[in-house]
Structure formats: structure tokens, C-alpha cells
Amino acid sequence: MTIARSEPGIIAARRRAVAAAPFAFRAAGTLAQANAVDLVVPYPAGVVSGDLLILQYARSGSSSYLTTTPSGWTELIGPIAGSDGQSDKFSIFYRVAGASEPSSVTLTKLAAADAAGIMVAYSGVNTSSPIDASASANLPTSGTSGTTPSVTTTRANTMLLRFYWVWGPPPNITPAATDTERFEATFTNHGYRMEMADSTQAAAGASGTTTGTWASSFGGRGATIAIAPA
């Protein structure tokens, strides 16, 4: 006797297959830097609808040089100063890619100032609630290492993104052994090294800090963002 497989069982299997779709780093763009009112940051290659785009940004100048958040983007962290006592500000912006995306995003300041930015893309992200947790903290103003802060995730199988803005001559950054570096670039006008690395966290809860190392440092800022899978 042949027993027919029930339609609900087929639907459940398909749902499991969708849930198991890859949640992964897609690509990093190239660093943009300019001393101007506008900074045009290129998108990473291969971005498709539903990808999470995250932009790490640094800007010189006081509050009179504030940057306007681009339409359709959200400023998750910043504008916040580093530990070096300078007037520079750091931010992280994000958005979920739509069906049609441009090749770049423009960040506009109230007055011309040095600025730099670089963008990454992740696939398989929860498009309705992509950010699970975030935090930032000062880096030490001397020495050869510093930590990104711990966050407490609320969902399983998140991906932890660790960002560094390190000011120094030149502080090549090595992330923690548990992290995979996705980009490292130098903001040459101000001597900042901007870097991001990631790792996965299977269970919800405290992520703990991670420590990056470099040649030397005059300070800066670190940040941690947990992003959630679809």
C-alpha cells in the first residue's frame, strides 16, 4: 500500500529549506575619501534585493560639520567621538537593499571636511529586523591592542561584526583569532585605519569582547553589531 505524503509536510520541508538559506558575508566595497561637502561611497559588488548594507564612516570637524543621514538609511551608531580627544566623529549606517539599488550612496555634510567610508553587504539577513544588538566603546589612547564591546543577542545564529577606527602611524590591524577580517583600509588624510571582521554566535546571550592588535595607537573607537539571519 502506498501512503501519500501530506501537503503540510511538504510545505514544512520547504520552509526548513528556506530557513537554511545561506546567511553570509557577500562583499566589501572600496574605501571612499574626500575633503568636500559630499562623500560618494560605492556599493560592494553583487548586491541583490534583501541584502543588508552596512557603511562604516569617519568625518573630521566639529558639530558644524554634521553629516545628513542619506534617505533610506539609518544611523545605528554615532556620530560619536573617539578617545583621542580630537573633533573627528564616527558613524555606522545601514539599510536593507531594495529591488533596485544605485551604484553608490552620497553622504552630505553641512560644510566641506575630510571624510571616509566603506560599505559591506551580507546575504540571508532578516529583512524586517536585521539588527539584533549594537554597542561602541573607546579604544585606548596608547598601546598595541584594544577591544570591541560585548553585546547581548536575543536570537540564535547571529553574526557579530567587529569594527575598528584606529588612529596611529600606521596601525595595521589584526583581529581576534576567532574573527575573519573582511576589509582594512587607511583614511590617509587623517591616518585612521578602518577595519571590520566577523564571526558567528550560535546561541543568544552575551557575545563577550574581542581584542584586535596593531603596531601602535593614539586612540579611536570600536563597535560591535549583531545581525540576525532570515
C-alpha positions in Angstrom: 0.0 0.0 0.0 1.3 3.4 -0.9 0.9 6.2 1.6 0.7 9.7 0.1 2.9 12.4 1.6 0.7 15.1 3.1 0.8 18.6 1.7 1.5 20.2 5.1 4.6 18.0 5.4 5.9 19.2 2.0 5.3 22.8 3.0 7.1 22.4 6.3 10.1 20.9 4.4 10.2 23.8 2.1 10.1 26.2 5.0 13.0 24.4 6.6 14.9 24.7 3.3 14.3 28.4 3.1 15.3 28.9 6.8 18.6 27.1 6.0 19.4 29.5 3.1 22.9 30.9 3.4 23.5 33.8 5.8 26.8 35.1 4.9 29.2 37.9 4.0 28.7 38.9 0.4 31.3 41.5 -0.4 33.1 44.7 0.7 33.3 47.8 -1.4 36.3 50.1 -1.8 37.2 53.0 0.6 36.0 56.4 -0.5 37.6 59.5 0.9 37.4 63.2 0.1 37.7 66.7 1.5 34.4 68.1 0.3 30.8 68.6 1.2 29.8 65.3 -0.4 31.4 61.9 0.0 30.3 59.3 -2.5 30.7 55.7 -1.2 30.5 52.9 -3.8 28.4 49.8 -3.2 30.0 46.3 -2.9 29.8 44.1 -6.0 26.9 41.7 -6.4 24.3 43.3 -4.1 20.8 41.9 -4.6 17.4 42.7 -3.0 17.2 41.8 0.6 21.0 42.2 1.3 22.0 44.1 4.4 24.3 47.0 3.6 26.4 48.5 6.4 28.5 51.6 6.0 31.5 52.5 8.3 32.2 56.2 8.2 34.6 58.7 9.7 34.5 62.5 9.5 36.7 65.3 10.7 35.5 68.6 12.2 33.2 69.8 14.9 29.4 69.8 15.2 29.2 72.4 12.4 30.3 69.6 10.0 27.4 67.3 10.8 26.5 64.7 8.2 23.0 64.2 7.0 21.8 60.6 7.1 21.1 59.6 3.4 17.4 58.9 2.5 16.5 55.2 3.2 19.4 54.7 5.5 19.5 54.5 9.4 22.4 55.8 11.5 22.9 52.9 14.0 26.0 54.2 15.8 27.1 57.9 16.0 28.0 60.5 15.4 30.4 59.7 18.2 33.9 60.9 19.1 36.9 58.6 19.6 39.2 58.5 22.6 42.0 60.7 21.1 40.4 64.0 22.1 40.1 65.2 18.5 36.9 66.5 16.9 36.6 63.6 14.5 33.3 61.7 14.5 32.5 58.1 13.7 29.2 56.6 12.5 27.7 53.3 11.2 24.7 53.5 8.8 22.7 50.5 7.5 19.8 49.7 5.1 18.2 46.6 3.5 18.7 46.6 -0.2 15.6 47.0 -2.4 14.7 45.7 -5.8 16.7 48.5 -7.5 19.8 50.0 -5.9 22.2 52.7 -7.1 25.9 52.1 -7.5 26.8 54.4 -4.6 25.4 56.4 -1.7 26.2 60.1 -1.1 26.8 61.4 2.4 26.4 65.2 2.6 28.0 67.4 5.3 27.0 70.9 6.3 30.4 72.1 5.3 33.4 70.7 3.5 35.5 68.4 5.6 37.7 65.3 5.4 35.6 62.1 5.4 36.0 58.4 4.5 33.6 55.5 4.2 33.4 51.9 3.2 30.5 49.5 2.8 29.9 45.8 3.2 26.9 43.6 2.2 25.5 40.4 3.9 23.0 38.0 2.3 20.3 35.9 4.0 19.6 38.5 6.6 16.3 39.0 8.5 15.0 41.9 6.3 12.3 43.1 8.8 14.6 43.2 11.8 18.2 42.8 10.7 20.0 44.4 13.7 19.8 42.3 16.9 22.2 44.4 19.1 24.9 47.0 18.9 27.4 48.9 21.0 30.5 51.0 20.7 33.4 51.9 23.1 36.6 53.9 23.2 39.9 52.3 22.3 42.9 53.0 24.5 44.9 56.1 23.7 48.2 54.2 23.7 49.4 50.7 23.3 49.1 48.0 20.7 45.7 46.5 21.3 42.1 47.3 22.1 38.7 45.6 22.5 35.4 45.8 20.8 32.5 45.8 23.3 30.2 42.9 24.2 26.6 42.9 23.1 23.8 40.7 24.3 22.0 38.9 21.4 18.3 37.9 21.7 18.3 35.5 18.7 20.2 32.4 17.8 22.7 32.1 15.0 23.6 35.8 14.8 26.7 37.2 13.1 28.9 39.5 15.1 30.5 42.4 13.1 33.5 44.0 14.9 34.5 47.4 13.7 37.7 49.5 14.5 38.6 53.1 13.8 42.3 53.2 15.0 44.4 56.4 14.7 48.1 55.9 14.6 51.2 55.7 12.4 50.1 53.3 10.7 48.3 50.8 12.9 47.8 47.7 10.7 45.0 45.8 12.5 44.9 42.1 13.2 41.5 41.0 14.5 41.0 38.3 17.2 41.8 34.8 16.1 38.0 33.9 16.3 37.1 36.6 13.7 37.5 36.7 9.9 38.7 40.1 8.5 36.5 41.4 5.7 38.3 44.7 5.0 41.0 47.0 6.2 41.6 50.4 4.7 43.5 53.6 5.5 41.8 57.0 5.7 45.0 58.7 4.5 44.0 62.3 5.2 43.7 61.6 8.9 45.7 58.5 9.5 42.8 56.3 10.5 42.8 52.6 9.9 39.2 51.4 9.4 38.7 47.6 9.7 35.9 45.1 10.1 35.9 41.4 11.0 33.1 38.9 11.7 32.2 35.7 13.5 29.0 33.7 14.2 27.3 33.2 17.5 25.1 30.1 17.8 23.2 30.9 21.0 21.5 34.0 22.3 23.4 35.8 25.1 26.5 37.9 25.8 29.0 37.9 22.9 31.9 38.9 25.0 34.6 41.3 23.9 37.3 40.6 21.3 40.7 42.1 21.1 42.5 43.5 18.0 46.2 44.2 17.8 48.2 46.8 15.9 51.6 48.5 15.7 50.7 51.5 17.8 47.8 53.7 18.6 46.8 57.2 19.6 43.2 56.2 20.3 40.0 55.6 18.3 36.7 53.7 18.6 35.5 50.1 18.4 32.0 48.8 17.7 30.1 45.5 17.7 26.9 44.8 15.7 25.0 41.6 15.8 22.9 40.9 12.7 20.2 38.3 12.5 19.5 35.6 9.9 16.3 35.3 7.9 
